[in-house]
């Protein structure tokens, strides 16, 4: 019985480091947009994930190794496209490696994370007419 409890405790310790368990496979990203009329389309590999604006400035996206593109526009301002680059999380790399060599976290995208807060400021357009 004592041996079984030790094995269970060791297994739970390893599992707690797995990003799929500790951090999930999605994340919410908050956008600080200026001007407030800014509207952005969020996409990855040509597929639209959703949109954000000055009024609805958060989006929950699936984690992954591929970059996310955020294309923003507002009347009277130049368009801006910003790339969100994901980075590996320590919990996914270390904990997942011991559990299943990190395969689950790689397949689910859980070992990756995008920045949590993004600031995008559009510049006034110099175009006339």
C-alpha positions in Angstrom: 0.0 0.0 0.0 2.8 2.4 0.9 4.6 1.7 -2.4 1.4 2.4 -4.3 1.0 5.7 -2.6 4.6 6.7 -3.4 4.1 5.7 -7.1 0.8 7.7 -7.2 2.5 10.8 -5.6 5.4 10.5 -8.1 3.0 10.2 -11.0 1.0 13.2 -9.9 4.1 15.3 -9.5 5.2 14.5 -13.1 1.7 15.1 -14.4 1.5 18.5 -12.7 4.4 19.7 -15.0 2.5 18.8 -18.1 1.3 21.9 -19.9 -1.8 20.2 -21.2 -2.9 19.8 -17.5 -1.5 22.9 -15.9 -2.0 25.5 -18.7 -4.6 24.0 -21.1 -4.6 24.1 -24.9 -6.1 27.5 -25.3 -5.2 31.0 -24.0 -6.9 34.4 -23.8 -5.0 37.3 -25.4 -5.8 40.9 -24.4 -5.4 43.6 -27.0 -4.8 47.3 -26.2 -5.8 49.1 -29.3 -5.4 52.7 -30.3 -7.5 54.4 -31.6 -10.6 52.8 -30.1 -12.2 52.5 -33.6 -9.5 49.9 -34.5 -10.8 46.5 -35.7 -8.5 43.6 -36.1 -8.8 40.2 -37.7 -6.8 37.4 -36.0 -5.7 34.5 -38.2 -3.3 31.6 -38.4 -2.2 29.9 -41.6 -4.9 31.7 -43.6 -7.7 30.6 -41.3 -9.6 33.3 -39.4 -9.6 32.7 -35.6 -11.8 35.7 -34.8 -11.6 39.4 -34.4 -11.0 42.1 -31.7 -11.8 45.8 -31.5 -11.7 48.6 -29.0 -15.0 47.4 -27.5 -14.2 43.6 -27.6 -10.5 43.4 -27.0 -10.0 39.8 -25.9 -9.9 36.6 -27.9 -9.4 33.0 -26.8 -7.3 31.0 -29.3 -5.8 27.6 -29.5 -2.2 27.3 -28.7 0.2 26.2 -31.3 3.7 26.5 -32.8 2.5 28.5 -35.8 2.5 32.3 -35.7 -0.7 34.3 -35.4 -1.3 37.3 -37.7 -3.3 40.3 -36.4 -4.4 42.6 -39.2 -5.8 45.9 -38.0 -7.5 48.9 -39.5 -9.4 52.0 -38.6 -10.9 54.9 -40.7 -8.3 57.6 -41.3 -5.4 55.4 -40.1 -2.8 53.3 -41.8 -3.4 49.5 -41.6 -1.1 47.5 -39.4 -0.3 43.7 -39.4 1.4 42.3 -36.3 2.8 38.8 -35.9 2.4 37.0 -32.6 5.1 34.4 -32.2 4.6 31.5 -29.8 7.3 30.3 -27.5 7.6 27.1 -25.6 6.5 27.0 -21.9 8.8 25.4 -19.3 5.9 23.3 -18.0 5.4 21.7 -21.4 9.0 21.1 -22.1 10.1 19.7 -18.7 7.0 18.1 -17.3 5.7 16.7 -20.6 9.1 15.2 -21.4 9.1 13.0 -18.3 5.5 12.0 -18.8 5.4 11.1 -22.5 8.5 12.7 -24.0 6.4 15.8 -24.5 4.4 14.3 -27.3 0.9 15.1 -25.9 1.9 18.8 -25.4 3.4 19.0 -28.9 0.3 17.5 -30.5 -2.3 19.6 -28.5 -0.2 22.8 -28.8 -0.2 23.1 -25.0 3.6 23.5 -24.8 3.4 26.8 -26.8 2.2 30.2 -25.6 1.6 33.5 -27.3 2.1 36.9 -25.5 -0.8 37.6 -23.1 -1.1 41.3 -23.7 -0.6 43.0 -27.1 -0.5 46.7 -27.8 -1.2 47.9 -31.3 -1.2 51.6 -32.2 -2.2 52.8 -35.6 -0.7 55.9 -37.1 -2.8 58.7 -38.7 -2.9 58.2 -42.5 -1.2 60.9 -44.6 -3.3 60.0 -47.6 -5.8 62.5 -48.7 -9.0 62.1 -50.6 
